[in-house]
């Protein structure tokens, strides 16, 4: 079984006397990781099973009865509830059991959507629970193929946790493969001939099943049009009016659809940086899918190396942004922004963390030059104290000093 970046910290945290709530999109490996970390679980209930789901929806007190029937042991009995958002009442049952005897049980609740919990006012156990998230693979979990002279995981320059080792990482893969098929664990380990079909199934079959089950979308055809458009425009500034017009739905509906993708952990927003002295900045948010492979499939693009090489720059920028966002989520500190002026000058990403700013430009080139850094230099001039250094993430074979304040960084050293 392959290792995950969060595995050591979760192994410690999951044994604390709290209720643990784990969120993440489908196929990110939540259940696989929990089975590895909690092999001694006394009870494992999967609410994606129609039988289990129906039984507990009919009888909200059933979980209490089943847990009280477990034999008492010296250590707390571990109870895992998978896809718990499908039966929101179990959160109340868990609170009742936890408050009555917190030493007898240890609860781990897993979910792939926060929408139903929010809409039903489900009890997320404030003061009792620890919240965790799992995302598609990050670079330390799946190294770069052919990165010359680099030990496993590689030396990292950016302070984003890249030095944390991973035992038994996933098979190394090159950049074009990542940009075409993304970083979902199940896709990474599937035979290459099946990856395209699996991604298309994920983008349509899973989303339709999830949305219909929760009755979140009344007009599936309209949502399917929106999904294709949102994926095609991923990484760009959101133009709600344009997407609404092309999808044939109202502006409020489009905004609700974008929020739905966030609630299902399928996408995230990158906000415009607002701490600049420049007055001509745009403030529109950018929207990213959580995985470039899922994005490609949802956009109904050809899946494979040829499609990537036809226009690699935007895909590469999205992949870098997703990698930065996943790291910040795991580190639980910092925010990701971008900056663009009305004249079109843009800094692709700005990592704000610990009082420092890390401006980052993304270039597909193998030979970065000082001419590629003019927007970075302007940003560094505007923020001399918070942003002492900037980076150009590209495909150069080794780090290069483009000037005293800017380093070109190979993508595999993120």
C-alpha positions as CSV (number, residue, x, y, z in Angstrom):
1,X,0.0,0.0,0.0
2,X,1.4,3.4,-1.0
3,X,2.1,6.1,1.6
4,X,0.4,9.4,2.0
5,X,1.9,12.7,3.1
6,X,-0.5,13.2,6.0
7,X,-0.1,9.6,7.3
8,X,2.3,10.2,10.2
9,X,0.3,13.2,11.6
10,X,-3.0,11.5,11.2
11,X,-1.7,8.4,12.9
12,X,-1.1,10.5,16.0
13,X,-4.2,12.7,15.8
14,X,-6.7,9.8,15.2
15,X,-5.8,8.4,18.6
16,X,-6.7,11.5,20.5
17,X,-9.9,11.4,22.5
18,X,-12.0,13.4,20.1
19,X,-14.5,12.8,17.4
20,X,-12.7,13.0,14.0
21,X,-14.5,14.3,10.9
22,X,-12.7,13.7,7.6
23,X,-13.8,15.4,4.4
24,X,-12.6,15.0,0.8
25,X,-13.9,14.4,-2.7
26,X,-14.6,10.8,-3.8
27,X,-11.6,8.7,-4.8
28,X,-9.0,10.8,-2.9
29,X,-8.3,7.7,-0.8
30,X,-10.1,8.4,2.5
31,X,-11.3,4.9,3.2
32,X,-8.1,3.3,2.0
33,X,-6.0,5.5,4.4
34,X,-8.4,5.0,7.3
35,X,-8.3,1.2,6.9
36,X,-4.6,1.4,7.0
37,X,-4.4,3.6,10.1
38,X,-7.3,2.0,11.9
39,X,-7.1,-1.8,11.3
40,X,-8.5,-2.4,14.8
41,X,-11.8,-0.7,14.1
42,X,-14.6,-2.4,15.9
43,X,-17.3,-1.2,13.6
44,X,-17.2,0.2,10.0
45,X,-20.5,1.4,8.5
46,X,-20.6,2.6,4.9
47,X,-23.6,4.8,4.2
48,X,-22.9,4.8,0.5
49,X,-24.5,1.3,0.7
50,X,-28.3,1.7,0.0
51,X,-29.1,-0.9,2.6
52,X,-27.2,0.7,5.5
53,X,-28.3,4.1,4.5
54,X,-32.0,3.2,4.4
55,X,-31.9,1.3,7.7
56,X,-30.3,4.2,9.6
57,X,-32.6,6.8,7.9
58,X,-35.6,4.8,9.1
59,X,-34.3,4.3,12.6
60,X,-32.1,7.3,13.8
61,X,-31.5,5.5,17.1
62,X,-29.9,2.4,15.5
63,X,-26.4,3.6,15.7
64,X,-26.7,4.2,19.5
65,X,-28.0,0.7,19.9
66,X,-25.3,-0.9,17.8
67,X,-22.5,1.0,19.6
68,X,-23.8,0.2,23.1
69,X,-23.9,-3.5,22.1
70,X,-20.1,-3.4,21.5
71,X,-18.2,-5.2,24.3
72,X,-16.3,-2.9,26.8
73,X,-12.5,-3.0,26.3
74,X,-9.5,-1.4,27.9
75,X,-9.1,0.9,24.9
76,X,-11.9,2.9,23.2
77,X,-13.7,0.9,20.5
78,X,-13.2,2.6,17.1
79,X,-16.3,3.3,15.1
80,X,-15.9,4.5,11.5
81,X,-18.9,6.0,9.7
82,X,-18.2,6.4,5.9
83,X,-20.1,8.8,3.7
84,X,-21.7,10.1,6.9
85,X,-23.3,13.1,5.1
86,X,-25.9,10.7,3.7
87,X,-27.4,10.2,7.2
88,X,-27.1,13.6,9.0
89,X,-28.8,12.3,12.1
90,X,-25.8,10.1,13.0
91,X,-24.0,13.3,14.0
92,X,-26.5,13.7,16.8
93,X,-26.2,10.1,17.8
94,X,-22.4,10.4,17.9
95,X,-22.6,13.4,20.2
96,X,-25.0,11.6,22.5
97,X,-22.6,8.6,22.7
98,X,-19.5,10.7,23.0
99,X,-21.0,12.9,25.8
100,X,-22.3,9.9,27.7
101,X,-18.9,8.1,27.8
102,X,-16.1,9.6,25.8
103,X,-13.6,6.8,26.9
104,X,-15.7,4.0,25.6
105,X,-15.8,4.9,21.9
106,X,-13.7,6.7,19.3
107,X,-15.6,8.0,16.3
108,X,-14.3,8.8,12.8
109,X,-16.8,10.2,10.4
110,X,-16.0,10.4,6.7
111,X,-17.7,12.5,4.1
112,X,-17.4,13.7,0.5
113,X,-19.9,16.6,0.6
114,X,-20.6,19.3,3.1
115,X,-23.7,20.6,1.2
116,X,-26.2,18.3,2.8
117,X,-24.8,18.8,6.2
118,X,-25.1,22.5,5.9
119,X,-28.6,22.5,4.3
120,X,-30.0,20.2,7.0
121,X,-28.2,22.0,9.9
122,X,-26.4,18.9,10.8
123,X,-24.5,18.9,14.1
124,X,-20.8,19.0,13.4
125,X,-20.0,18.5,17.1
126,X,-18.3,21.9,17.9
127,X,-15.9,21.6,20.8
128,X,-15.7,17.8,20.4
129,X,-14.4,17.2,16.9
130,X,-11.2,17.6,14.9
131,X,-11.6,18.3,11.2
132,X,-9.3,16.7,8.6
133,X,-9.2,16.9,4.8
134,X,-7.7,14.6,2.2
135,X,-6.8,15.7,-1.3
136,X,-5.4,14.2,-4.5
137,X,-1.8,13.3,-4.5
138,X,0.9,16.0,-3.9
139,X,4.4,15.8,-5.3
140,X,6.0,14.2,-2.2
141,X,3.6,11.3,-2.6
142,X,4.2,10.9,-6.3
143,X,7.7,11.9,-7.4
144,X,8.8,13.2,-10.7
145,X,10.1,10.7,-13.3
146,X,13.6,11.5,-14.6
147,X,14.4,14.4,-12.2
148,X,18.2,14.2,-12.6
149,X,20.3,14.3,-9.5
150,X,17.4,14.5,-7.1
151,X,17.0,12.2,-4.1
152,X,13.5,10.9,-3.4
153,X,11.3,13.8,-2.7
154,X,14.1,16.2,-3.6
155,X,15.4,19.3,-1.8
156,X,12.7,21.9,-1.6
157,X,13.1,25.7,-1.7
158,X,9.6,26.9,-1.0
159,X,8.6,26.5,2.7
160,X,5.5,24.4,1.9
161,X,6.3,21.1,3.6
162,X,8.0,19.5,0.6
163,X,10.8,18.1,2.9
164,X,8.3,15.8,4.7
165,X,9.3,12.3,3.6
166,X,6.7,9.7,2.4
167,X,7.2,6.0,2.9
168,X,6.6,4.0,-0.3
169,X,5.5,6.8,-2.6
170,X,3.4,6.2,-5.7
171,X,5.2,5.4,-8.9
172,X,7.1,8.3,-10.4
173,X,5.5,10.0,-13.4
174,X,6.4,12.8,-15.8
175,X,4.8,16.2,-16.1
176,X,2.8,15.5,-19.3
177,X,1.1,12.5,-17.7
178,X,0.2,14.6,-14.6
179,X,-1.3,17.3,-16.8
180,X,-3.3,14.8,-18.8
181,X,-4.7,12.5,-16.1
182,X,-4.3,14.4,-12.8
183,X,-3.4,13.1,-9.4
184,X,-6.3,11.0,-8.1
185,X,-4.8,7.9,-6.4
186,X,-7.1,5.5,-8.2
187,X,-6.2,7.0,-11.6
188,X,-2.4,7.0,-10.8
189,X,-2.4,3.3,-10.1
190,X,-4.8,2.2,-12.9
191,X,-3.5,0.7,-16.1
192,X,-2.8,3.6,-18.5
193,X,-5.3,2.2,-21.1
194,X,-8.2,2.6,-18.6
195,X,-7.4,6.0,-17.1
196,X,-9.4,8.0,-19.7
197,X,-12.5,5.9,-19.2
198,X,-12.2,6.1,-15.4
199,X,-11.9,9.9,-15.4
200,X,-14.9,10.3,-17.7
201,X,-16.9,8.0,-15.4
202,X,-15.8,10.0,-12.4
203,X,-16.8,13.3,-14.0
204,X,-20.2,12.3,-15.0
205,X,-21.4,9.0,-13.4
206,X,-20.2,9.9,-9.9
207,X,-21.3,13.6,-10.0
208,X,-24.7,12.7,-11.3
209,X,-25.2,9.9,-8.7
210,X,-24.1,12.2,-5.9
211,X,-26.2,15.2,-7.0
212,X,-29.3,13.1,-7.7
213,X,-29.0,11.3,-4.3
214,X,-28.9,14.6,-2.4
215,X,-31.5,16.2,-4.6
216,X,-29.2,19.1,-5.1
217,X,-29.9,19.8,-8.7
218,X,-33.3,19.7,-10.3
219,X,-32.3,20.2,-13.9
220,X,-29.4,17.8,-14.6
221,X,-29.1,18.8,-18.2
222,X,-28.5,22.5,-17.2
223,X,-26.0,21.5,-14.6
224,X,-24.2,19.3,-17.2
225,X,-23.8,22.3,-19.5
226,X,-22.6,24.4,-16.6
227,X,-20.1,21.7,-15.5
228,X,-18.5,21.6,-19.0
229,X,-18.3,25.4,-19.2
230,X,-16.9,25.7,-15.6
231,X,-14.2,23.1,-16.5
232,X,-13.4,24.7,-19.8
233,X,-12.9,28.1,-18.0
234,X,-11.1,26.6,-15.0
235,X,-8.1,28.7,-13.9
236,X,-9.5,31.9,-15.3
237,X,-11.4,34.7,-13.6
238,X,-15.0,33.8,-13.1
239,X,-17.4,35.5,-15.5
240,X,-20.7,34.5,-14.0
241,X,-22.8,36.3,-16.6
242,X,-21.1,34.7,-19.5
243,X,-21.3,31.2,-18.0
244,X,-25.0,31.8,-17.2
245,X,-25.8,32.9,-20.7
246,X,-24.0,29.9,-22.3
247,X,-25.5,27.4,-19.9
248,X,-29.0,28.8,-20.3
249,X,-29.6,29.4,-16.6
250,X,-30.0,32.4,-14.4
251,X,-27.1,34.2,-12.7
252,X,-28.1,33.1,-9.2
253,X,-28.2,29.5,-10.4
254,X,-24.7,29.7,-11.8
255,X,-23.4,31.1,-8.5
256,X,-25.2,28.3,-6.6
257,X,-23.6,25.7,-9.0
258,X,-20.1,27.0,-8.3
259,X,-20.8,26.9,-4.6
260,X,-22.1,23.3,-5.0
261,X,-18.7,22.3,-6.6
262,X,-16.9,23.8,-3.6
263,X,-19.2,22.0,-1.1
264,X,-18.5,18.7,-2.9
265,X,-14.7,19.5,-2.7
266,X,-14.6,19.4,-6.5
267,X,-13.3,23.0,-6.8
268,X,-11.9,26.0,-5.0
269,X,-11.5,29.7,-5.5
270,X,-8.4,31.8,-5.6
271,X,-9.1,35.4,-4.6
272,X,-7.4,38.5,-5.9
273,X,-4.6,39.9,-3.7
274,X,-5.8,43.1,-2.1
275,X,-2.8,44.3,-0.2
276,X,-1.1,46.1,-3.0
277,X,-0.6,49.9,-3.2
278,X,-1.6,49.8,-6.9
279,X,-5.1,51.0,-7.5
280,X,-5.7,49.5,-10.9
281,X,-6.1,45.9,-9.7
282,X,-8.9,43.5,-10.7
283,X,-10.8,41.8,-7.8
284,X,-12.6,39.0,-9.6
285,X,-12.0,35.5,-8.2
286,X,-10.5,32.6,-10.2
287,X,-12.0,29.1,-10.0
288,X,-10.0,25.9,-10.1
289,X,-11.0,22.2,-10.2
290,X,-9.4,20.2,-7.5
291,X,-7.6,18.0,-10.0
292,X,-6.6,18.7,-13.6
293,X,-7.5,15.2,-14.8
294,X,-11.1,15.6,-13.5
295,X,-11.1,19.1,-15.1
296,X,-10.0,17.7,-18.5
297,X,-12.7,15.0,-18.4
298,X,-15.4,17.4,-17.3
299,X,-14.5,19.9,-20.0
300,X,-14.9,17.0,-22.5
301,X,-11.4,17.3,-23.8
302,X,-9.3,14.5,-25.3
303,X,-7.4,12.8,-22.6
304,X,-3.8,12.0,-23.3
305,X,-0.3,13.4,-24.1
306,X,-1.3,14.9,-27.5
307,X,-4.0,17.1,-26.0
308,X,-1.6,18.3,-23.3
309,X,1.1,19.2,-25.8
310,X,-1.3,21.1,-28.0
311,X,-1.7,23.8,-25.3
312,X,0.4,23.0,-22.2
313,X,0.8,26.4,-20.6
314,X,-2.7,26.9,-19.1
315,X,-2.8,23.3,-17.8
316,X,0.6,23.7,-16.3
317,X,-0.5,26.8,-14.5
318,X,-3.5,25.1,-13.1
319,X,-1.5,22.1,-11.9
320,X,0.9,24.4,-10.1
321,X,-1.9,26.3,-8.5
322,X,-3.6,23.1,-7.3
323,X,-0.4,21.8,-5.9
324,X,0.2,25.0,-3.9
325,X,-3.4,25.0,-2.7
326,X,-3.3,21.4,-1.5
327,X,-0.1,22.1,0.4
328,X,-1.6,25.1,2.1
329,X,-4.7,23.1,3.1
330,X,-2.5,20.4,4.6
331,X,-0.3,22.9,6.5
332,X,-3.4,24.6,7.8
333,X,-1.9,28.0,7.4
334,X,-1.7,30.6,4.6
335,X,-3.8,31.6,1.7
336,X,-3.4,31.5,-2.1
337,X,-4.0,34.7,-4.2
338,X,-3.2,36.1,-7.6
339,X,-2.8,39.6,-8.9
340,X,-3.8,41.2,-12.1
341,X,-4.0,44.8,-13.2
342,X,-6.5,46.3,-15.6
343,X,-3.6,46.7,-18.1
344,X,-3.1,42.9,-18.0
345,X,0.1,42.6,-15.8
346,X,-0.3,39.5,-13.7
347,X,1.4,37.5,-11.0
348,X,0.0,34.0,-11.3
349,X,0.1,33.1,-7.6
350,X,0.9,34.7,-4.3
351,X,1.3,32.5,-1.3
352,X,0.5,34.5,1.9
353,X,1.8,32.7,4.9
354,X,3.4,33.6,8.3
355,X,3.4,37.3,7.4
356,X,5.4,36.7,4.2
357,X,4.4,36.8,0.6
358,X,5.8,34.4,-2.0
359,X,5.0,35.6,-5.5
360,X,5.2,32.9,-8.2
361,X,5.1,33.0,-12.0
362,X,4.4,29.8,-14.0
363,X,6.1,29.4,-17.4
364,X,6.2,26.3,-19.6
365,X,9.7,27.1,-20.8
366,X,12.8,25.1,-20.2
367,X,15.0,28.2,-20.5
368,X,13.6,31.0,-18.3
369,X,15.1,34.5,-18.8
370,X,15.1,37.7,-16.9
371,X,12.5,39.0,-19.4
372,X,10.0,36.5,-17.8
373,X,10.2,38.3,-14.4
374,X,9.1,41.8,-15.0
375,X,5.7,41.4,-13.2
376,X,7.5,39.6,-10.3
377,X,10.0,42.4,-10.1
378,X,7.2,45.0,-9.9
379,X,5.5,43.0,-7.1
380,X,8.7,42.7,-5.2
381,X,9.3,46.4,-5.5
382,X,5.8,47.1,-4.1
383,X,6.3,44.8,-1.1
384,X,10.0,44.9,-0.2
385,X,9.5,43.7,3.4
386,X,6.9,41.0,3.0
387,X,8.2,39.7,-0.3
388,X,12.0,39.5,-0.4
389,X,12.1,36.8,-3.1
390,X,10.1,35.6,-6.0
391,X,10.0,32.4,-8.1
392,X,9.4,31.3,-11.7
393,X,8.2,27.7,-11.7
394,X,9.1,26.1,-15.0
395,X,10.7,23.1,-16.7
396,X,14.3,24.1,-16.2
397,X,16.6,21.2,-15.2
398,X,17.9,22.9,-12.1
399,X,17.4,26.0,-10.0
400,X,18.6,29.2,-11.7
401,X,19.2,32.7,-10.3
402,X,17.5,35.1,-12.8
403,X,18.5,38.0,-10.6
404,X,19.3,38.7,-6.9
405,X,15.6,38.4,-5.9
406,X,14.2,35.8,-8.3
407,X,14.9,32.1,-8.7
408,X,13.7,29.9,-11.5
409,X,12.6,26.6,-9.9
410,X,12.0,23.3,-11.6
411,X,8.4,22.1,-11.1
412,X,9.5,18.9,-9.4
413,X,11.1,21.0,-6.6
414,X,7.9,22.6,-5.5
